[in-house]
Amino acid sequence: MSNEQSIPVARIVDEAGRRRTFAVISHPDAGKSTTTEALALHARAITSAGAVHGQGARKGVTSDWMELERERGISVTSAALQFGYRGHVMNLVDTPGHADFSEDTYRVLAAVDCAIMLIDAAKGLEEQTRKLFAVCRHRGVPVITFINKWDRRGREALTLLEDIETHLGIVPVPVVWPVGGAGDLRGLVRADNTDEMLRFTKVPGGTHAALEEQLTAEQATEREGEVWETALEELELVLSSGPGYDQEAFEEGKVTPVFFGSALSNIGVKLLLDAVVDLAPSPASRPLAKGGAREVTEEFSGLVFKIQANMDPAHRDRMAFVRVCSGVFERGMNVTRAASGRSFATKYAQTVFGAERTVVDTAYPGDVVGLINASALRVGDTLYTGKKAEFPALPAFAPEYFAVARPKDISRSKQFRKGVSQLDEEGVVQMLVSDRRGDQAPVMAAVGPMQFDVVLHRMEHEFSSPITLDRLSYKLARVTDPEGAAELAKARLTDSEVLVRRSDGALLALFADKWHLSAFQRAKPDILLQPLIATAD
């Protein structure tokens, strides 16, 4: 297929304007996967929603396709869902909430234009939520806040808003306010229409959208009395004491529109989905690694933000998730990988809805395309046609857990090597190697210990090579250079060593703790020991 862009620029502008590409982020158990399902339900992309644990009549969530996720009731990978709503194309990328998988979430946030930040009404701002918000701020991703689980007992709405402003340094502006305190949800009132109250009737099990009833202010006063009046007073207090909502300030990350509801009961979710359409920015130009930017109307470019193997157990294939950044993607087109300068044909391309796939022929800026068995691709790769484009690299986080991996059955060495290579390419863990241990005993480096559980499960069930993991005592990693590696080798320290990261050849110096690191730095102050990005920063 010719790479010459055959779609008119006006069509690209129009299609990009219809796209909303966003992620859902939160602390574990704040209701992320449930919210993902509820959003898809309200868009009529699915007929019934499932809770993470599949309780009662609710099936397992569409986006959690991996067996381990279903067993644990958590999301450990990022799932991409695409559906239509109000004439727009919604690209929703669900992310892991657990801190152990924050590297995966960071990559996803490089591929979206907006994020929905979930806050548990009872627990308020939690540690992982703060970290993820910091990443959004660092990446310039505007944030919509949804205070979830308002149908359960929790904290006061005014206190939650105060915490957001105090601890996150962003001004919360209510767009929707609850009628009734946490655990006593009577309804919702929109800030732009206080003459009306929205009242909801739950559907048993929350499998379908809650029934919505519109009450006039007079009806609300008659039915809810003081509770309705209190809600209006609180809303007026918040709005009068702040700058109010401003679209430019939202896109600059200075304010966050706030919504209340319950994803499990499907209350307030439609208002949230409408806000993504009305407020979230459409795809725009993206900065390039060497300066300048790629405009959405230029020829095709895309960012590989995730690689996942064995999504389809029947075919055991490998999918690279690509965010289209500019131009038009057309199946079969030849694209160039910026890192190598080599081109390849995109014959097998699909869109993904959880575990379900559909062949995609054309995709526009903001869309997420899955390229099948593009074995040369790595996380962070830039793909392009025409004028060269290369987006900034996706940094690796600082690992704090290290273990030597070995096959339980040496006769499964081929499967072992294949599994290790695949998990390294996906970024499930960072793979480190050394001459001392060889390829048959790589060191796996993880941000959190649960990553090791994923490795153990997948090596046994997907690659038919059960492994053992022997934990090492190291807790810190620093990037060094050949000179630093030589000095560490010369020092013959028992509490440190230098390993090579397989993905990029970087030299990582490992230390048992900060005291051993400091001692070596004092002895050799000129040696390069550069920190990696810490998940807490």
Order of alpha helices (4+ residues) and beta strands (2+ residues): alpha-beta-alpha-alpha-beta-beta-alpha-beta-alpha-beta-alpha-beta-beta-beta-beta-beta-alpha-alpha-alpha-beta-alpha-beta-beta-beta-beta-beta-beta-beta-beta-beta-beta-beta-beta-beta-alpha-beta-beta-alpha-beta-beta-alpha-beta-beta-alpha-beta
